[in-house]
């Protein structure tokens, strides 16, 4: 009696979550004040932006860059 070997199907696509990175954000408030923030372990630029905006609220301008 022969037994067929079990085979596992794999999809050709593997989804990997972007590796977490650190960012620096420069914020200017509507009243002219400014701050720098270090955003640690964000999963991309959009995530870093959302984290800063959730903390500070209303801003005049926001500049974010990834730390190397």
Buried (B, 14 or more C-beta within 10 A) or exposed (E): EEEEEEEEEEEEEEEEEEEEBEBBBBBBBEEEEEEEBEBEEBEBBEBBBEBBBEEBEEBEEBEBEEEE
